[in-house]
Amino acid sequence: MVAAVVTAAAFVATPAVAATDTPLATTPTAPPGTTPTAAVGAWTASVARPLVGMPTIRDLDLIAAGKNATLARVAIEPVGVGPSRLAFASVAADGTVGTLHEPKQSVVGGPVFDRRGRGTVLLGLASGGLAWSTMRADGTISAPHQLGKAEFGVRLAVDADGNTIIAWLDRNAPFEDRETGGSRFRVRVALRPGGGSIRKLETLPINPAYEAPDLSVAVGAGGRVVVAMAETPADAANRVVAWTGSVRGGLGPRQTVGRQASNTSVSSAMTPAGGVALAWGTQSKGEEVSSGWRVRASTLAPGSSRFSAMKELDPGGPKSLREDVVMVVPDEATGGALLVWDNLRRGEIEDVSMATVSRRGKLSSRRTLASDATAAKVALGPRGAAIVTWIAGDPAQGNATYRAPDRTTFATPEEVPGRRTGISWQPFFWPSTGRLVMAALQPPAAEGGDPSLVIATRAR
């Protein structure tokens, strides 16, 4: 399937593998026995490009590699038992996929590109260390630069100018605190100005905790940064904390932002106006789940030094385990941010919700985009263009609300490609043209056949 573009993720480092270059097909045809998706509303009929000789691809997602290039990140099924491997290839504006490059080291974060097409990627070394490297728009990488030891929660963010923040967790010895019984984790943060080398390497103290805390990082607006963390200290109430600062000046003091339960994921964004938007999904979970999944948020207004009081945007639904994330993205059209999530509302029925952060850091209330809907995704385009997509109905149908360039409001929901069972569609604005597409990895029509990259374009 095609996943939403991920700017940072946590993976387990695996031993190095040999690099390979595998040529992929360039002929726009439908795989034998299949038919590309027909035109849907404002969307053209899709074009399928077979990925010849690559039947073991599990996932594929498109990444903007600067202002004029697109990169495909693919996960390759292992032969036998073991984790999947990541590989990368350039993709032309017509969907033609170039040569596949598989790094020698395990990719554990990124890549994320600046506007000039310089990518940053995090690598897990066979020795257990963490390194960063530069990736080119064709998927090849330069020699790695070691950062240190990483065990958990690797996170990466890069802005358009190349300002970079990297965060990860490791353990202090001894692993168990004698007084509280909690494990001693520490947060390590590396800061790099655009086009430069690592300038700051900081350690953020946190209390002994029963669980490894969830981390989020963001960078923007002249190199300003934020690190947010869901902390579950062994000797105090659970909370969300944050540090702000800049890639050149380092991080400021720790702030407590709000309350959280025990099963929590944190998301963050720097707003174009220079503020910070934080959101977290949280629920109480011990041996059993004892609450619904609640969504809470806080903001730091431009020029302010303190976060706003926590606001609960979603009180949650049934007591069912959720492993979801609130998507928090900077909003060029308003100078603020967009918050999008899906949540269980009643029984097994979900809905998709949105909230906004204004230029001055004011949080809106929750707005329901769609009922009986799930699998929300967000994509941002040039001049404030944006789209939020989801799946709804039986049989499942892709839907979306679209915002045109230079507008501040979203249009009435429309159908988009996404009807086929088992295919996950990714909304994506093509960097070189600004055109909005829906892309998907279509499985082989027969066992042993080739998958295809399928692309439908919004006609207007």
C-alpha positions as CSV (number, residue, x, y, z in Angstrom):
1,M,0.0,0.0,0.0
2,V,1.0,3.6,-0.2
3,A,1.3,5.1,3.2
4,A,1.0,8.8,4.2
5,V,4.4,10.5,4.0
6,V,6.3,10.0,7.2
7,T,8.9,12.5,8.3
8,A,10.1,10.6,11.3
9,A,9.6,7.1,12.7
10,A,11.0,4.6,15.1
11,F,12.4,1.4,13.7
12,V,14.6,-1.4,15.1
13,A,18.1,-1.3,13.6
14,T,19.0,-4.4,11.5
15,P,22.4,-5.6,10.2
16,A,23.7,-4.0,7.1
17,V,22.7,-5.5,3.7
18,A,24.5,-5.3,0.4
19,A,23.4,-2.5,-1.9
20,T,21.7,-3.4,-5.1
21,D,20.4,-1.5,-8.2
22,T,17.3,-3.0,-9.7
23,P,15.9,-1.3,-12.9
24,L,12.1,-0.8,-12.8
25,A,9.7,-0.6,-15.7
26,T,8.8,2.6,-17.5
27,T,5.9,1.6,-19.7
28,P,2.5,2.9,-18.7
29,T,0.2,-0.2,-18.9
30,A,-2.2,-2.1,-16.8
31,P,-1.0,-5.4,-15.3
32,P,-2.5,-8.4,-17.0
33,G,-5.9,-9.2,-15.6
34,T,-6.4,-5.8,-13.9
35,T,-7.9,-2.5,-14.9
36,P,-6.7,0.9,-13.7
37,T,-9.3,2.8,-11.6
38,A,-11.8,4.7,-13.7
39,A,-12.3,8.4,-13.6
40,V,-14.0,9.6,-10.4
41,G,-15.5,13.1,-10.3
42,A,-12.7,15.6,-10.8
43,W,-10.1,12.8,-11.0
44,T,-8.8,11.3,-14.2
45,A,-8.6,7.6,-14.9
46,S,-5.5,6.2,-13.3
47,V,-2.4,5.0,-15.1
48,A,-0.7,1.8,-13.9
49,R,3.1,1.4,-14.3
50,P,4.3,-2.2,-13.6
51,L,7.3,-2.5,-11.3
52,V,8.9,-5.3,-13.3
53,G,10.9,-7.8,-11.4
54,M,9.8,-6.5,-8.0
55,P,7.0,-8.9,-6.8
56,T,8.2,-8.6,-3.2
57,I,7.4,-4.9,-2.7
58,R,5.1,-4.6,0.4
59,D,4.7,-0.8,0.7
60,L,5.4,2.3,-1.4
61,D,5.1,6.0,-0.6
62,L,6.0,9.1,-2.4
63,I,8.2,11.8,-0.9
64,A,8.9,15.4,-2.1
65,A,12.6,15.5,-2.8
66,G,12.9,19.3,-3.0
67,K,11.0,21.7,-5.3
68,N,11.4,19.7,-8.5
69,A,11.9,16.0,-7.7
70,T,9.9,13.1,-6.3
71,L,11.3,10.0,-4.5
72,A,9.6,6.6,-4.0
73,R,10.4,4.8,-0.7
74,V,9.6,1.1,-0.9
75,A,9.6,-1.7,1.6
76,I,10.8,-5.0,0.3
77,E,9.6,-8.3,1.8
78,P,12.4,-10.4,3.3
79,V,13.3,-13.8,1.9
80,G,12.3,-16.1,4.8
81,V,12.1,-14.6,8.3
82,G,13.2,-11.1,9.1
83,P,12.3,-7.4,8.8
84,S,11.5,-5.7,5.5
85,R,14.2,-3.6,3.8
86,L,13.8,-0.1,2.6
87,A,15.0,1.0,-0.9
88,F,14.6,4.3,-2.9
89,A,14.1,5.4,-6.5
90,S,13.4,8.6,-8.3
91,V,9.9,9.1,-9.9
92,A,9.3,11.3,-12.9
93,A,6.3,13.5,-13.3
94,D,4.6,11.0,-15.5
95,G,5.1,8.2,-12.9
96,T,8.1,6.6,-14.5
97,V,10.2,5.0,-11.7
98,G,14.0,5.0,-11.9
99,T,16.6,2.7,-10.6
100,L,16.1,1.3,-7.1
101,H,18.8,1.9,-4.6
102,E,19.0,-0.1,-1.4
103,P,21.3,1.5,1.3
104,K,23.9,-0.7,2.9
105,Q,22.7,0.4,6.4
106,S,19.2,0.1,7.8
107,V,17.2,3.3,7.4
108,V,15.5,4.2,10.7
109,G,14.3,7.7,9.9
110,G,13.5,9.9,6.9
111,P,14.4,10.8,4.4
112,V,13.2,14.4,4.7
113,F,14.3,16.9,2.0
114,D,14.8,20.7,2.0
115,R,13.7,22.9,-0.9
116,R,17.1,22.4,-2.7
117,G,16.7,18.6,-2.8
118,R,19.1,17.8,0.0
119,G,17.7,15.0,2.0
120,T,18.6,13.9,5.5
121,V,18.3,10.2,6.5
122,L,18.9,8.4,9.7
123,L,20.7,5.0,9.6
124,G,20.9,2.2,12.1
125,L,24.5,0.8,12.1
126,A,25.2,-2.9,12.5
127,S,27.1,-2.0,15.7
128,G,23.9,-0.6,17.2
129,G,24.9,3.1,16.7
130,L,22.8,5.8,15.1
131,A,24.1,7.9,12.2
132,W,22.8,10.6,9.8
133,S,23.6,10.9,6.2
134,T,22.7,13.0,3.1
135,M,20.4,11.5,0.5
136,R,20.2,12.7,-3.1
137,A,17.0,13.0,-5.1
138,D,17.7,9.7,-6.9
139,G,17.8,7.8,-3.6
140,T,21.6,7.4,-3.2
141,I,23.3,8.4,0.0
142,S,26.6,9.8,1.2
143,A,28.9,8.4,3.9
144,P,27.2,8.3,7.3
145,H,28.1,10.5,10.3
146,Q,27.7,8.7,13.6
147,L,25.6,10.3,16.3
148,G,25.7,7.8,19.2
149,K,23.7,4.9,20.6
150,A,20.0,4.8,20.0
151,E,17.5,2.3,21.5
152,F,14.1,3.8,21.1
153,G,12.0,6.6,19.5
154,V,14.2,7.9,16.7
155,R,12.6,11.2,15.4
156,L,13.7,13.5,12.6
157,A,12.4,16.9,11.2
158,V,13.9,19.1,8.5
159,D,12.5,22.5,7.3
160,A,12.7,24.0,3.8
161,D,16.1,25.6,4.5
162,G,17.6,22.4,5.8
163,N,17.5,23.2,9.5
164,T,17.4,19.8,11.2
165,I,16.5,18.3,14.6
166,I,17.1,14.7,15.5
167,A,16.0,13.1,18.8
168,W,16.3,9.6,20.2
169,L,16.1,7.7,23.5
170,D,18.7,5.6,25.2
171,R,19.0,4.1,28.6
172,N,21.3,5.1,31.5
173,A,22.8,2.3,33.5
174,P,21.5,0.9,35.7
175,F,18.4,0.2,33.8
176,E,16.2,0.2,36.9
177,D,15.9,3.1,39.4
178,R,16.3,1.6,42.9
179,E,13.9,4.1,44.5
180,T,11.0,4.0,42.1
181,G,11.5,0.8,40.1
182,G,11.3,2.8,36.9
183,S,13.7,2.6,34.0
184,R,16.2,5.5,33.5
185,F,15.8,6.8,30.0
186,R,17.5,9.9,28.5
187,V,16.5,12.0,25.5
188,R,19.4,12.9,23.2
189,V,18.9,15.8,20.7
190,A,21.1,16.8,17.8
191,L,20.6,20.2,16.1
192,R,22.0,21.1,12.6
193,P,21.7,24.5,10.8
194,G,20.8,24.3,7.2
195,G,23.6,23.0,5.0
196,G,25.9,22.6,8.0
197,S,27.1,20.0,10.4
198,I,25.8,19.0,13.8
199,R,26.1,22.1,16.0
200,K,24.5,21.1,19.2
201,L,24.2,17.8,20.9
202,E,22.1,18.0,24.1
203,T,20.8,15.6,26.7
204,L,17.4,16.3,28.2
205,P,16.9,15.0,31.7
206,I,13.7,13.1,32.4
207,N,12.4,11.2,35.5
208,P,12.6,7.4,35.8
209,A,9.7,6.0,33.9
210,Y,7.8,2.7,33.7
211,E,7.5,3.1,29.9
212,A,9.7,4.6,27.2
213,P,8.2,8.0,26.5
214,D,6.8,8.9,23.1
215,L,8.7,11.8,21.4
216,S,7.9,14.3,18.7
217,V,10.1,17.0,17.1
218,A,9.5,19.8,14.6
219,V,11.5,22.6,13.0
220,G,10.6,25.7,11.0
221,A,10.4,29.5,11.0
222,G,14.1,30.4,10.8
223,G,15.3,27.3,12.6
224,R,13.1,27.3,15.6
225,V,12.5,23.9,17.1
226,V,10.4,22.0,19.6
227,V,10.8,18.7,21.3
228,A,7.6,17.2,22.9
229,M,7.4,14.1,25.1
230,A,4.7,12.0,26.7
231,E,6.3,11.2,30.1
232,T,5.1,8.5,32.4
233,P,7.2,9.1,35.5
234,A,7.3,6.3,38.1
235,D,6.9,8.8,41.0
236,A,4.5,11.5,39.6
237,A,1.5,12.1,37.5
238,N,1.7,11.4,33.7
239,R,2.2,14.5,31.7
240,V,3.2,16.0,28.3
241,V,6.3,18.2,28.5
242,A,8.1,20.3,25.9
243,W,11.3,22.2,25.2
244,T,11.6,25.0,22.6
245,G,14.6,26.7,21.1
246,S,16.6,27.0,17.9
247,V,19.1,25.0,15.9
248,R,21.8,27.6,16.6
249,G,21.0,28.6,20.2
250,G,19.9,25.2,21.6
251,L,16.9,24.3,23.7
252,G,15.4,26.3,26.5
253,P,13.9,25.1,29.8
254,R,11.4,22.3,30.1
255,Q,7.7,23.2,30.3
256,T,4.8,21.0,31.4
257,V,2.1,21.3,28.7
258,G,-0.7,19.1,29.9
259,R,-2.0,15.8,31.3
260,Q,-1.9,12.4,29.6
261,A,-2.9,8.9,30.5
262,S,-0.7,5.9,29.8
263,N,-1.2,5.0,26.1
264,T,-0.2,8.3,24.4
265,S,1.2,9.5,21.1
266,V,2.4,13.1,20.7
267,S,2.6,15.2,17.5
268,S,4.0,18.7,16.9
269,A,4.4,21.3,14.2
270,M,6.0,24.7,14.0
271,T,3.5,27.1,12.4
272,P,4.5,29.4,9.5
273,A,3.9,32.4,11.8
274,G,6.5,31.2,14.3
275,G,4.3,29.4,16.9
276,V,4.1,25.8,18.0
277,A,1.1,23.4,17.8
278,L,1.1,20.3,20.0
279,A,-1.6,17.5,20.1
280,W,-1.7,14.1,21.7
281,G,-4.0,11.2,21.7
282,T,-4.2,9.4,25.0
283,Q,-6.1,6.7,26.9
284,S,-5.9,4.9,30.2
285,K,-4.5,1.4,29.8
286,G,-3.2,-1.0,32.4
287,E,-4.0,-4.7,32.1
288,E,-7.2,-3.5,30.4
289,V,-8.3,-0.3,28.6
290,S,-10.3,1.9,31.0
291,S,-11.1,4.9,28.9
292,G,-11.7,6.1,25.3
293,W,-9.0,7.7,23.2
294,R,-9.0,11.4,24.0
295,V,-7.4,14.1,21.9
296,R,-5.8,17.1,23.7
297,A,-3.8,20.0,22.4
298,S,-1.9,23.1,23.4
299,T,-0.2,25.9,21.5
300,L,2.6,28.4,21.8
301,A,1.7,31.7,20.2
302,P,4.3,33.5,18.1
303,G,6.5,35.6,20.4
304,S,5.2,33.9,23.5
305,S,7.4,31.9,26.0
306,R,4.6,29.8,27.6
307,F,2.3,27.2,26.2
308,S,-1.5,27.8,26.4
309,A,-3.7,25.9,28.8
310,M,-4.4,22.3,27.6
311,K,-7.7,22.0,25.7
312,E,-9.5,18.7,25.2
313,L,-10.7,18.5,21.6
314,D,-12.2,15.0,21.7
315,P,-13.6,13.3,24.8
316,G,-13.2,9.9,23.3
317,G,-15.6,7.1,22.6
318,P,-15.8,3.4,23.6
319,K,-13.1,1.8,25.7
320,S,-11.2,0.2,22.9
321,L,-7.4,0.1,22.5
322,R,-6.3,2.7,19.9
323,E,-2.8,3.1,18.4
324,D,-3.6,6.2,16.4
325,V,-1.8,9.5,15.9
326,V,-3.2,13.0,15.6
327,M,-1.7,14.5,12.4
328,V,-0.5,18.0,13.1
329,V,0.8,19.9,10.0
330,P,1.8,23.6,9.4
331,D,-0.8,25.5,7.4
332,E,0.7,28.0,5.0
333,A,-2.7,29.4,4.0
334,T,-3.5,30.7,7.5
335,G,-0.1,30.8,9.2
336,G,-1.3,28.3,11.8
337,A,-1.8,24.5,11.7
338,L,-4.2,21.8,10.9
339,L,-5.0,18.9,13.3
340,V,-6.7,15.8,11.8
341,W,-7.5,12.4,13.3
342,D,-10.0,9.6,13.3
343,N,-11.6,8.1,16.4
344,L,-14.0,5.4,17.5
345,R,-17.3,7.0,18.2
346,R,-19.8,4.3,19.0
347,G,-19.7,0.5,18.6
348,E,-17.3,-0.1,15.8
349,I,-18.1,3.1,13.9
350,E,-15.4,5.7,13.5
351,D,-15.4,9.3,12.3
352,V,-12.8,11.8,11.0
353,S,-12.3,15.1,12.7
354,M,-10.4,18.3,12.2
355,A,-9.4,21.3,14.4
356,T,-7.3,24.3,13.5
357,V,-4.8,26.6,15.1
358,S,-4.9,30.2,14.0
359,R,-2.0,32.4,13.2
360,R,-2.1,33.8,16.7
361,G,-2.2,30.3,18.3
362,K,-5.9,30.0,19.1
363,L,-7.3,26.5,19.0
364,S,-10.7,25.8,17.4
365,S,-13.2,23.3,18.5
366,R,-13.5,19.9,16.9
367,R,-15.3,19.7,13.6
368,T,-16.5,16.3,12.2
369,L,-15.5,15.9,8.6
370,A,-17.2,12.5,8.0
371,S,-19.1,9.9,10.0
372,D,-18.7,6.2,9.6
373,A,-15.2,7.0,8.1
374,T,-11.6,6.0,8.9
375,A,-8.0,6.1,7.5
376,A,-7.6,9.9,7.4
377,K,-4.6,11.3,5.5
378,V,-3.4,14.8,4.9
379,A,-1.3,16.3,2.1
380,L,-0.1,19.9,1.6
381,G,0.6,21.7,-1.7
382,P,1.9,25.0,-3.0
383,R,0.3,28.3,-2.1
384,G,-1.7,26.8,0.8
385,A,-3.4,24.0,-1.2
386,A,-4.4,21.1,0.9
387,I,-6.5,17.9,0.9
388,V,-7.8,15.6,3.7
389,T,-8.8,12.1,2.6
390,W,-10.6,9.2,4.2
391,I,-12.4,6.0,3.5
392,A,-16.2,5.6,4.1
393,G,-19.1,3.5,3.1
394,D,-19.8,-0.1,2.1
395,P,-18.3,-0.9,-0.3
396,A,-15.4,1.4,0.8
397,Q,-15.0,4.6,-1.2
398,G,-12.3,7.2,-1.0
399,N,-13.6,10.7,-0.1
400,A,-11.8,14.0,0.5
401,T,-12.2,17.7,1.2
402,Y,-10.0,19.9,-0.9
403,R,-8.7,23.4,-0.5
404,A,-7.5,25.2,-3.6
405,P,-4.4,27.3,-3.7
406,D,-4.7,30.8,-2.2
407,R,-7.9,29.8,-0.3
408,T,-8.5,29.5,3.4
409,T,-11.6,27.2,3.4
410,F,-12.1,23.6,2.4
411,A,-14.7,22.7,-0.3
412,T,-17.6,20.2,0.1
413,P,-16.4,16.6,0.4
414,E,-15.9,14.8,-2.9
415,E,-15.2,11.2,-4.1
416,V,-11.6,10.4,-4.9
417,P,-10.0,7.2,-6.1
418,G,-9.9,4.5,-3.4
419,R,-12.7,2.1,-4.0
420,R,-10.5,-1.1,-4.6
421,T,-10.3,-3.4,-1.6
422,G,-6.8,-3.9,-0.1
423,I,-5.3,-0.7,-1.7
424,S,-4.4,2.3,0.3
425,W,-4.2,5.6,-1.7
426,Q,-1.8,8.4,-0.8
427,P,-2.7,12.0,-1.6
428,F,0.4,13.8,-3.0
429,F,1.2,17.1,-4.6
430,W,3.7,16.6,-7.3
431,P,6.7,19.0,-6.5
432,S,7.7,19.7,-10.1
433,T,4.1,20.6,-11.3
434,G,2.1,21.3,-8.2
435,R,-0.6,18.8,-9.5
436,L,-2.5,16.8,-7.0
437,V,-2.5,13.1,-7.4
438,M,-3.7,9.9,-5.7
439,A,-1.1,7.2,-5.8
440,A,-1.3,3.5,-4.8
441,L,0.7,0.3,-4.9
442,Q,-1.5,-2.2,-6.7
443,P,-0.7,-5.8,-5.9
444,P,0.1,-8.3,-8.6
445,A,-2.8,-9.7,-10.5
446,A,-1.4,-13.2,-10.1
447,E,1.0,-14.9,-7.7
448,G,4.6,-14.2,-8.8
449,G,3.5,-11.2,-10.9
450,D,4.6,-7.6,-10.7
451,P,3.0,-4.9,-8.6
452,S,2.2,-1.5,-10.2
453,L,2.4,2.1,-9.2
454,V,-1.1,3.5,-10.0
455,I,-1.6,7.3,-10.2
456,A,-4.8,9.3,-10.8
457,T,-4.6,13.1,-11.2
458,R,-7.0,15.8,-10.2
459,A,-8.2,17.4,-13.4
460,R,-9.0,20.8,-11.9
